[in-house]
């Protein structure tokens, strides 16, 4: 009688027959019974999401010999294949084997052969079973291939968890079977790692179909379905946040869904990183971390402080030299570590990194800060300054972080780069008492980036204490940072202390400081300055701001234009300030469409410079180019998505001034409101002053004389000469509007500055008080001065016109007024005429007035009485100014005619207009005839075009 594992000899080869136990159950080569559960397709969990896109991919894959499904633990590999087995479209019968780590080659092939016997009625031939647990006879594989080759239809063999059977002999046997079993065998392998098969060859022969971890990740739509399957009703924001947090990891999503259902606060759970960590921590620690050797666990914990891991950095944090091998093994094992393409860097799955980090803090308290400090020095040594600063801050090493920031001239990026908001937030956490010059300098730069000049100057004073201390050895970079911040924050203390004399000294100081910055730049290595071209841009910007502060509008415009050009220029260290004669006029700065190349250098400063350039031009009366530069400034801010906290109100303020000078009060208010809301308007004395002055003028234009002093009073006193002069001129205008000539004169007499604008305003006040000779004597020395703004030149002409009217020669009066009109016409400057008073309206509309010339019904100066778009006329304008309502028309349109014209623009027929306005067709026709007559047209299209031209539409 043969033993249970007897072999029957036939023509010299062994044929092994299956072995059975006492109860008739088949046995594996080790004598253990085969487990039926290993042949069963796993059940799918409650809340399962049927993902058709993946089911279809599996169907496509099983048309070929090999389908590979790999991914990290909990990625949903087994769930996908088991659901496909139930609901997919298989090419034939599916046989399933779940593998375990104890499956030796003999046990493995015993299960495979028995799976085929159980699932295939048509399997023929005496295949036999392995004789021993540790190996398999090659002839068995040959017989298996022969049997599979004779099958009438394809069969799918699923080997679930092949990575648990690492024996090379198993992989070698699978390779043989794949190569020789014929076209009927379709093999599906699942596992966390790639099997030891010649996948490179299979790929070139198009014999393998792969579904990877990234393919298994849930999409937002699938996440929403999964959550609803767990009884939750998530919003789109919740779904998006959870998808991002888990990166679509199936097990993490399910664990989070269960925790969310238990918490009762779906949205609160998703907002909490800690809640997500707790939900998945046990799974990840047990499945991934605890399964690693001790050295690997230590490495994972230490590098968990990083967003991305470099092998050399991991060695620096662990003191090891084999981090690259460990990370490569983790990557191959799909242990939630994945390489960053084209680099030696890798990254951890978001939730895995969070769990590791939390584990580090709980198991190794006090280690994290030391690790951050090590990381900071490694990043600094490799030239990655931003990362070095972040880790220095996380490690509480503020002195080192600030020193590195100064050494690498990061102040330029802080002030000029729209993406530096994170850097400012980083150092805003620095305690105020960190000793040393560098922490004080960086703190000052952070304050300046928030438009807090006073705060910057306070920190500069603290930095100077350390820089000039006996024995101190500051680096050239520290001196340059200090000088640059001094220039940019403004030497206002000296101005406030010494009035006009101090202002002159401060202007000289600003120019000297700019030269000093250039000299310090020249002392640094050329490569350092080339790395930071924004330093040169900031140097020009600081000087330009100082010139604007002193009221030197022409020089400030030139300096701002040079700063804008420096944004795109290749920077060379200079020892001085570029002479004004060598700088192109401000108006030559390219418009918005032509300055795109400069976007790469200092876009924040470019935005600020263009805005202040526009502001200087608008005050000076160059309204057209000011509007262009202001719009360019706003365009730069939008293009580079500069945060609101770092935007300047100068561009909006310039557009508000342009609109107001054009006589368009409503548009002026439209731009003035956002200008006031931006932070630099509340910090910069020039912007604060000009905003208050314009707001006061707007209130006067709207007839609200009692409210016109409010914006000026809110400013408080100012010892800065030019802003003080601007405020005094505005106060005088308010007093004149109220008829208080004495106050109008006294506020100007009390002003320290004797600039042209103050002189013109004082002359106007004397003229209104009846002191004509005094008024003429005041303007005589400055008439024609290059320092006069266009509005002031026009006001002087109007003053002379008014003075010549009583008993004067009408020809002289008309000539003087014509000079004012000729000067104002190129820029369409209306406001000086509007503010002049009713005498001008009377003069303009006299039959022999300057508008009564042969060039047309209203002459060459008809622009003056044209209504600007969206004009808002207050009582002051109605009572004292030129008539505004459709004054350019010989006969204005009636309100109903305007309505009909608006409907014409919409291409409506006469009947449609009549229905829309509830009028008869004949009445509409009557209105159309009136429109044609008044607009001097004969067709509908011409009426619409003429209406647009006259800004009636």
Buried (B, 14 or more C-beta within 10 A) or exposed (E): EEEEBEBEEEEEEEBBBBBEEEEEEBBBBEEEBBEEEBBEBBEBEEBBBBBEEBBEBBBEBBEBBBBBBBBBBBBBBBBBBBBBBEEBEBBBBBBBBBBEEEBBBBBBBBBBBBBBBBBBEEBEEEBBBBBBBEBBBEBBBBBBBBBBBEBEEBBBBBBBBBBBBEBEBBBBBBBBBBEBBBEBBBBBBBBBBBBBBBBEEBEEEEBBBBBBBEBBBBEBEBBBBBBBBBEBEBEEEBBBBBBEBBBBBBBBBBBBBEBBBEBEEBEEBBEEBEBBBBBBBEBBBEBBBEEBEEEBBBBBBBBBBBEBBBBBBBBBBBEBEBBBEBBBBBBEBBBBBBBEEEEBBBBBBBBBBBBBBBBBBEEBEEBBBBBBBBBBBBBBEEEBBBBBBBBBBBBBBBBBBBBBBBBBBBBBBBBBBBBBBEBBEBBEEBEEEBEBBBBBBBBBBBBBBBBBBEBBBBBBEBBBEBBEEEEEEBBBBBBBBBBBBBBBBBBBEBBBEBBBEBBBBBBEBBBEBBBBBBBBBBEBEEEBBEBBBBBBBBBBBBBBBBBBBBBBBBBBBBBBBBBBBBBBBEBEBBEEBBEEEEBEEBBEBBEBEEBEEBBEBBBBBBBBBBBBBBBBBBBBBBBEBBBBBBBBBBBBBEBBEBBEEBBBBBBBBBBBBBBBBBBBBBBBBBBBEBBBEBBBBBBBBBBBBBBBBBBBBBBBBBBBBEBBBBBBEEBEEBBBBBBBBBBBBBBBBBBBBBEBBEBBBBBBEEBBBEBBBBBBBBBBBBBBBEBBEBBBEBBEEBBEEEBBBBBBBBBBBBBBBBBBBEEEEEEEBBBBBBBBBBBBBEBBBBBBBBBBBEEBBEBBBEEEBBBBEEEEEBBBBBBBBBBBEEBBBBEBBEEBBBBBEBBBBEEBBEEBBBBBBBBBBEEBEBEEBBEBBEBEEEBBBBBBEBBBEBBEBEEBEEBBBBBEEBBBB
